Amino acid sequence: MKSSDLKKPTQNNYPRLFKGVGNLTDYEVNLHVDEQVKPITQTHRRVPFSIRNKIEDEIKRLKEADIIEEATGPTTWVSPIVIVPNDLKKPTLSKKQLVQLRGYHQS
């Protein structure tokens, strides 16, 4: 059985769970990482000047929607964003922002 076969009935039974962006509040997630795995800090990727304002606007929107939050203090795991254009003929900021997880499979 495919996962897509299970998806539709679940969406029909619980429609409110599949609308908008969910937000888990008053809960702290604990990620269990193998202590023997060395944390990875990747360098940032250069962003083309022509789309910097769009990226800043999208980050601001995601912060205001409480989807992301700014890290305060030092962090041991750092990964850059990768911008994926909507249309290769007309580069714009995509709503899909991917995080490159090189090395994370070890944790």
C-alpha positions in Angstrom: 0.0 0.0 0.0 1.4 3.4 -1.0 1.5 6.3 1.6 -0.5 8.4 -0.8 -3.4 5.8 -0.5 -3.4 6.5 3.3 -3.0 10.2 2.9 -6.4 11.0 1.4 -8.6 9.3 3.9 -6.6 10.9 6.7 -7.1 14.3 5.2 -10.8 13.7 4.8 -11.2 12.5 8.4 -9.1 15.4 9.9 -9.4 18.3 7.5 -8.5 21.0 10.1 -5.1 19.4 10.6 -4.3 19.9 7.0 -5.1 23.6 6.7 -2.5 26.4 7.1 0.6 26.1 9.2 0.6 24.1 12.4 2.2 25.5 15.5 3.2 23.4 18.5 3.3 25.8 21.5 4.5 25.4 25.1 6.5 22.3 24.2 10.3 21.9 24.0 11.6 19.3 21.6 14.6 17.2 22.7 16.6 15.9 19.8 18.5 12.7 20.7 21.9 12.9 18.9 24.6 10.3 19.2 27.2 11.9 21.5 30.0 10.3 19.5 29.0 12.2 16.4 31.0 15.4 16.0 28.7 18.5 15.4 28.9 20.0 11.9 29.2 23.7 11.3 28.9 24.5 7.6 29.8 27.8 6.1 27.1 30.0 4.6 26.4 30.2 0.9 26.7 33.4 -0.9 23.4 34.8 -1.9 23.1 36.7 -5.2 22.6 40.4 -4.6 19.6 40.5 -6.8 17.5 38.3 -4.5 18.8 39.4 -1.0 15.8 41.6 -0.3 13.4 38.8 -1.2 15.2 36.4 1.1 15.2 39.0 4.0 11.5 39.6 3.4 10.8 35.9 3.5 12.8 35.3 6.7 11.0 38.2 8.3 7.6 36.7 7.2 8.6 33.3 8.6 9.7 34.9 11.9 6.5 36.9 12.2 4.4 33.7 11.5 6.4 32.0 14.3 7.6 29.3 11.9 11.3 30.0 12.6 13.1 31.8 15.3 16.5 33.4 15.6 19.1 31.4 17.4 20.4 33.2 20.5 23.9 32.3 21.5 26.3 29.8 20.0 25.0 26.7 18.3 27.0 23.5 17.6 25.1 22.5 14.4 24.9 25.1 11.6 23.5 24.5 8.1 23.0 27.1 5.3 19.8 27.7 3.4 19.7 26.7 -0.3 17.5 28.9 -2.5 15.6 27.1 -5.2 14.2 29.3 -8.0 10.5 29.0 -8.9 11.3 29.1 -12.6 14.7 28.6 -14.0 14.0 31.2 -16.7 12.9 33.8 -14.2 14.9 33.5 -10.9 12.8 34.4 -7.9 12.8 33.3 -4.3 11.0 30.0 -4.0 8.7 29.2 -1.1 10.7 25.9 -0.9 13.9 26.5 1.1 16.0 23.5 1.5 18.6 22.8 4.2 21.5 20.8 3.0 22.0 18.1 5.5 25.5 16.9 4.6 26.8 14.8 7.4 23.6 14.7 9.4 22.8 11.1 8.6 25.5 10.1 11.1 23.6 11.6 14.1 
